[in-house]
């Protein structure tokens, strides 16, 4: 997928939201925010947790105020290794 396609997906996404997969089961909102905050103003961070155990299910969402910040974060972090796991950062649908 080229950068041009990424721009069009993010420009129509809700608040320029990224799906973030491959995060550890001990991840929390603060850790996810810290990973993304250097790219721009964050509107919201959500870590999806198991309802029974309250542990992270391995993915979450980060929403940016500006599309450029989301694009930069995706390009920089997709495929990056974090705590021995490979991150998957894509536009949320």
Buried (B, 14 or more C-beta within 10 A) or exposed (E): EEEEEBBEBBEEBEBBBBBBBBBBEEBBBEBBBEBBBEBBEBBBBBBBBEEEEEEBBBBBBBBBEBBEBBBBBBEEBBEEEBEEBEBBBBBBE
